[in-house]
């Protein structure tokens, strides 16, 4: 009879997960289904909603302005991921060494990560000002011509990425620092006995060993950079023209300025598919690179 | 032997500490003064007269809705700050308690559109922009028609005086079918701020015509000395209003009352060429990313000879803490265009949510917010041109004016030639955005006719759909 008793208990346990299932359904599943439903409607706030099937998606496929936001978003993302990863690895190597004031300097280094994006954006907006901004003043001190920073179409995306780099390099540094602390010491001892140089040890031991951790940093940064909104919105509002209008900015414009909820929902669905595909690709790459499985 | 703290000990200690803190907060709250914290304001000292000077009237009582509580959705601007600062006066006068939400303009517009569309608003009375939301609100009947209140002597204070409102203000608040949806508060006109010192340095007269503007910009432009002939909004969306304002000089609206698009007409193209010429050749570098605040900074630093924008910037320009051009600014009324002379006009007002259950109290708040006294205070503190005619002759307001008399003349002269600058349509934001991109492209050298054609092709289906 004992096995039967155990089975009935199992049934009783399922009731305990019900509240969690309801909560997940309410806050995650329902909004998604509702967004998908809205994306199939022509609905502008203040007007009647009408079911139009996949028309919002076919419109997006031919909408030059929306299509132009996709490569722009990737351009921004690539800059806002690669640079923090490189600089973060370098910083982690530096802060992994023992030196005086290390703890204090680490604290200073990670400070940008704790700041509010909107506050950062406001400070950088003032710094980027072509006439009175401090950055152009610094450039003039070393004889470099003034830049238009976020006020010119060709420099706006790299400049915005610069702000992301400044804020998020410490995150990569922290992840890599954790990875370095967990590495086994024997490969290094062998390498020293074999007469390997510092660079060789980094290239052939450290880098392969920290790669799975680096992939985690890349995944987090990629998703964050793709979703980046506050800094771009506050600093450039997607301008000049549409030169810094990323998918997120376009989405915000459609939803909250134009009040085109149906169209904006379709953008959300497409954007979600892009992020999901990218995240899965990166997770797959991470699994392939794992050495400590 | 050490006695480490267990998890239970820790939880117990945390609970005790939490209870202690909560008790302290409650005691503190009980001990706090009953008056609310002062509202943030940037406005300087105001005239001390009350906003409402009661006149004897048997039928009307300001205390009629005593004890009610209403919610007001305002905007974080000088006008809103002045209302908040003087709120106690309204509460004492009426016995009505007012809860105020005062977000930034863009966020406020989004909030109220979403709430109105939901059919239930968290506010009873709302401050909104006629030039952006009039058609959307009017079409959906989101705000109440106030004509019955205005006619009712038991609901309108005898001193209120509807006839004191300017024709422009009344026109802004009135719908095509005659409904009056709001009480007008503020009217803003586009003027040209001129740096008299720069003009005098090359002996150039202040502009009276569009040709004068272009010629002065050309003559005064001297980037080698960090002096630029002209500044205006270049950032997409923000820039469209400058072009539509210039377009009034050709005596046409971008979109007329019959919803005809005039945006690719020869005059519209000529106007776009003028915009392009001024912004591309005589404006500071990076003007394509300039909104009003960047223009203001450049002008206040004395780097710009002319800046064409709304008239609400006199206060910071005349403040020695924020400006290097104090006393050097000429406030020039919109110059004469090739075919006409009009000053581009925008406007704001106070409406009552049609979903409110406390419309009477909300109406009282609207009436107070547009009262002679309160608008005079707003005027004196440089919040911009007000919708009542009496403020311009209000001795108390004129005496405590924080801006030069020349600015007042600019306002009065603009009032005589004011004309709405943005089309009164539902998709006004799309209009500003799409044509804003076209204008921004022109600053980078794109052909005006091609850009306007492209923008019109993109915008027309949106207009047709929204107004169908």
Interface residues (C-beta under 8 A of the other chain):
Chain A: X44 X45 X46 X47 X129 X130 X131 X132 X146 X148 X149 X150 X151 X152 X153 X156 X236 X237 X238 X239 X240 X241 X242 X253 X256 X257 X258 X259
Chain B: X106 X110 X113 X114 X116 X117 X136 X139 X140 X226 X234 X235 X236 X237 X284 X285 X286 X287 X288 X289 X290 X294 X297 X298 X301 X303 X426 X427 X429 X430 X433 X437 X440 X441 X443 X444 X466
